[in-house]
Structure formats: structure tokens, C-alpha cells
């Protein structure tokens, strides 16, 4: 099977799967179990100044479930480590000694003054860690104290603190970004300008999960009051992928290596991140939901996938980035129509009703008096809604028209590319 | 055959109390909340859903399942009961495998439909357990309607009429209302006196007076009702069991399946019921399956169902046939009884093998076989006792022993409606009777309002 050992910023690990800085990496006990299970690396739970912070003793987590109680989205209000710094440092030193082939990264969060960074970083680095990850991401609790996302939301602060860290550290510095911004590029650029060796993203998203339907308070609460937490898990992956791809495809930021984070649950999620530009990935929620054993599927699945594709891991990284572009460059001459495979169709009618109610009235429900769902090419805009809602995998597919006339527009099909930048309806069009 | 061998082996207490309790526990135990949520998640929420089309009462099935999914159980029950006030019983006794669940699109690739029946029960059980009112009455119309028959058709009609603001008197032949729900369904399909719980709920809407023990043709006539009430709905069941047309049919040991099923349902102690060692059931419908399986579960050693045609022609669904077989009942097809044997009690029954001739008609093959039997149950259908309508009902058209009605349940008498097993086009299902009662009530209302 394909070798999936990686070197990220010169740090080698037997596979590209690191545990993200979070509860699973809070103690040597957990990290030992993770490494025994086969994880390639761990970013230690974020360290802070002594005396340590304190956590609530009420609920820290809550989840959005499917009816089968599968965790779709996950929320936490846990802060950084609540253990004394020395305890963490001692354990980190021992872990690195016991597991020299695994990546060990120290996540750190400090107040915004240079002296503090200069004081703490060498102390931490002395444990033998492979790199620092600067936590500019946590959206809850610590951000109220001017740290975490409060830094990550201001590019100038990111750059400033990154510079301090680079000055104080001799190992590589990764900057962990918050997604709680309108545009991820300025923070990424700031990290790069501050000298960061890499960025990691995303941290969690500001969120309130729901209300309690009995008490009509937010849920969960600590003694009747709650606060917004950080949202993660499968549901956030698309948000993370977009931010990773934006950094990877933008000229000003694409040189910076990326550690991808956000909802990775099985190996396919890892393929998404890697192909869109991440060089390795970090996982937390899936481990918190299923335990460390999921590393088996992540490693095995990725390795077999690379075998099937005859790709080396390095060749997968960024493979899909060239396919990501701006809307304005999409080929407006390209025409697809949905096609329903009548052999596979179970006649649930979902495609019909969603097209009828919310889209283009392009799918029949009755043909010659029979319940039958067929695409009306003269109405179909190729939107993919029916494909998205069809419960039968592979039943509806999109097929390209390559000749003749589009029955919807009456326009001849052209194989020549033409996008918005030159379209006649665009008042700002470029002339050829 | 010696005299002692001819002695019929019929006795009670064939099984001990615990075994009987197990055998007569809920056939399909209710879903837990987590089971229900998972089952509900399998529903695709189809457009113009085939399951709804397949439901004789037209329940919005995807709609009620979506409400289960969102934990809106009362709303779900309302969706069900608004179309079918006996949705609780139907959840237990409907042959869903040939109705909603057969139509489920999940069958196409999985052969495992959404468990609609069990989900319907999940949604409705709390309503009947807690007698939660979901329906109210429209302003009183001052009209009074007589409903003859306290079974599914009659009670469904009465409930809908009460909802629409009319007052109703239900004349019911038996000591308890419910008709076949109370007397004619296998005990393990409706445990814990559910039929009565459902009736209590139906009556709780108000405006319905239930008169038990009053029988058409005996205690009152149709003509009297037509004079005293604004409209009459006839929802009587079928009276007497069809005859085998054989000699010695009155021989002890030869009996009606329907009557014994009623005895089982009404028994305080199942152990006291007399049970034959060898039981032969003649017939191929649900009643045949119910009596055969219950006999087996009461401790009968050998139970045979004999049906004159093949499995496809049986009135009992394939699921019911399988149920009989996994309970150790032998189903013998293509044979009909020709002779009942025995001196002072039935001992044997002789059959001839049948086949279809080239015109598709049943014919004898000339081959015979015999089964020994301590009890023979007739489960070959029932007939309407036309005599009870009396002579003063000229104009009530009856064809093939059933009352003729139009789509709205109107008989050929302008102020008389009918539904349930007593009308033509019925399929002898509770759910169909409920629908016919409901449809007739809506039409009666429309007529009385002069629309």
C-alpha cells in the first residue's frame, strides 16, 4: 500500500493525520493512547500562562444529532488547558522521548505583549517539541480576554504576535486561523508577513446550538445561563474547505503550507483537504465522537485510495486547486441536462416536487397516465438540485450537451468557452 | 378405528399460564422512541406518496412520519386520526404488507419498507393511553342520526357526524361496541383491551349515545329509524357463517371460527378454553389464519388450514400465511371438504383435491385424502342476514347479499346510508369500513345542510 508518511515543515510523521489541539491532547495519558492507536502526530492542548485558567464544571459540549444519534455538528465551550504549565511541559517532554517518530506540536495562547512570548516560548520549546501552533482561533471565553479569535480577527495583531513568536522560537511556527472573519485571506497574509512557517485552519465557528424546549433557555446552560461556543464536526467541513482552497489558490498566500482542519471524519474528508491544498490534516471531533480507533480507516482508506489513483501523497496535495476559480470565469456556454435512470428510479417524486416548488418545473410526475419522472429538457437549467435530493445513488446524472440546440434557450450549443467577463449582458465586459 | 381412538381429544389447560401469556402477548411490540426515530428517518417524504394512495383512508403518511421525526407526536396523531379515527386499531390489524407498506418506494431496492404500521402505532398510542382530546365538535345542527352497528364503520361514521355538529345514536347488537375489533381479531393483535380504549376515545367527543344490546329487526326496524331520525347509517357486519353444505355439519366439534375467535377475545382465562389436539380449519382468509394460529398458541398439537385454491388466491396476505407457517400451522392448498366423519363427534374430515380446468374454474381431480380432527373450524366467510331489514324497506337494493351504495355511501333509499362489511365493494377490512363510515358521514352532513 502507498506510503503515506509525510514531512510537514521538516517534521516527519508516519501519516498525515495529527490530532488537533483540543481535549483529546490535553494529557500524556490521552496522547499515549492516540499514538498507540496509530496517529501520526498531536498538537498538544493549548498552553497558557500560569496560573492556569479554570473551566466550568457544567456541560462543555453539545451536539446536533441525526435521528440515529449520529453527531453531525459539535460545539464546545472548553477553554485552553486548565492544568499547571509545568505538568504539561513534563508530560510533553516524556511523550516526545517515548514517541520520537511522531509529530508533537505545542499549541500556545498568550496575552498580546512581546515579553510574555519571549519568556514562555523557549520554556516550551525546551521540551523537545517539533513546532509551535499559535492559537488565534478559539472564539469563546479566551477571546473575551483579548486572546484566541480576538487576535485572529485582526490581521495586524496576527502579524505582530507571529513576529514575536518567530523571534522567540527556533522551531517552525504554525498560525492557527479563526473562521470567524468575512475573508480568510487577510489573516493568512498577515501570518505569512509575520514570518509564519504555515497556517492551520479552521478553528471553531461561533455558535449557539439550540434552545431547551422546556425551559426556553439556550442549551446547554451552566446554572441557567449559557454562552456561545465553537462549532465543529462534519457540518463545518465545506466552510473549512473553501477557506483552505482560497489560501491555496490566491497568489499572495499560496506559498504558505497549510494544515487542514474541520470535520474530517473519514479518509475521503482528508482527500478533500489534501487535494484542495492542505499538506496534512488535523482531527478532533471525529476522535471525540468515536475514539482514537478511527485512525485505522483514515490511514487505510487514504493509502488504498492513493494506490487506486496511482498517486503519491505529495502528488495529491493541491491536485484540485487549479479547478477552483471565480464565478466570473465559469464557462457560460457549457450546458448540462439532468437524466433520470428509469431502471433505478423508485418513483418517490422528490425530484419532481422540489423542481416544481422551488426551481424550474422541469420534471414530470405523470407520463401517459403513469407515475413517471422524466426531465423536460426545454425547462431544465442543469442546476443539480434533483441529483442532490434523489435518495438513490446514481439514479439521476447530469449529462452534457455537445451539439445541436439547447431546447431551453433555443441557442446552438457552442464548444467554445465564454464566460461572464466577455458576456454581452455584462456592462463591464472586456472586449476581445 | 376403535372406539377409544374416536374419542375426541378436547381439553383446557394444554399450556401453563406463563406459556399462554407469552403466546398471547403483543404480536408486534411497539417501537421505542429511538426505534421510531430511526424508522421515521427511513421515510423519503415522497411526493404524492404511493403509501397514502394505497391507504383506504388516505392518511398523509409522509406527513405524520415527518411529525414523528420532529418529536411532534400529538400533531402526528392528529394527522392520522383526522383521516382515520381508528388509526390506533388499524396500526395493529391493517394488512400493511398489501397496503401502505407494499406501496413504499423503499421496496424497490431494499425490499424493506418503512415500518408505517408500527410508526402509526407509535404516534397514536399515547393519545389513547392518555385520552388526549384532539377533536372538537362544530356548532350543534339540531339534526339527529341513527347509526346501526357499533363496529368500525358505524363508530367512524358516528364520530365524524359528531364532529360536524350532529347528534348520533348508535344501536349496537352486542354487549360491547367495537364489532369485529372487539370480537373478531386475534387476541395477540390487540392486547390490553385496546378496542374498548379506542371506543372510549371516540365517544369522548360527545354527542354520541351508544345503545348496546339493541338489534335491528328484533328491537327496532329500519322503518322506525327512518321516521324518528333525520338520517340512518347502516354499518352492520355480516351475521351468520357460511355453510360448508355438507352432511353432519351440526356434528359436535364442527364450529364457526368467528365464534371461537370471539370466545378467545372475551376469555378472562385463556387456560379454561377447550382446545382440540388436532384442529382443521377450512378457509383461506384472515379469519382462517387467526383461528389456526390462536389454536396453535393455545396448545393444539396439529393445526391444518385447508384451502380449495392456491396461495395467491388466499384472502390472507402472504405475510399472514408466513405467520401461520412459522407458528407451526400447515397450509394445504387445492383441496375442499367433502365429508365430515364421526358418530357423536367429528373425528375425521375427508377432502378431495382440486385443480383449475381450462376455463379457470375449480374442478375436482377425483383424488381424496382424510385428516383426523378433534375440532373443525369453518372460516369460509359470512353472509348478511337480509331478513333483519324486515318487509317495510321496499326500495333498499341488495345485490349478491350486500347492500348497494354509491361512492358516497348512499343506498337506494334517500335517507339511508350504509358502509362496512354489509355493503358491496367492501373488502372486509377494518380500514375500509372506517373510510366508508367517514365518507357517508360527510355526505349525510352535506345532505342535511341542504347543499
Interface residues (C-beta under 8 A of the other chain):
Chain A: X66 X67 X68 X69 X344 X346 X347 X348 X349 X350 X352 X353 X365 X371 X391 X392
Chain B: X34 X37 X38 X40 X41 X44 X45 X46 X47 X48 X49 X50 X69 X105 X106 X108 X109
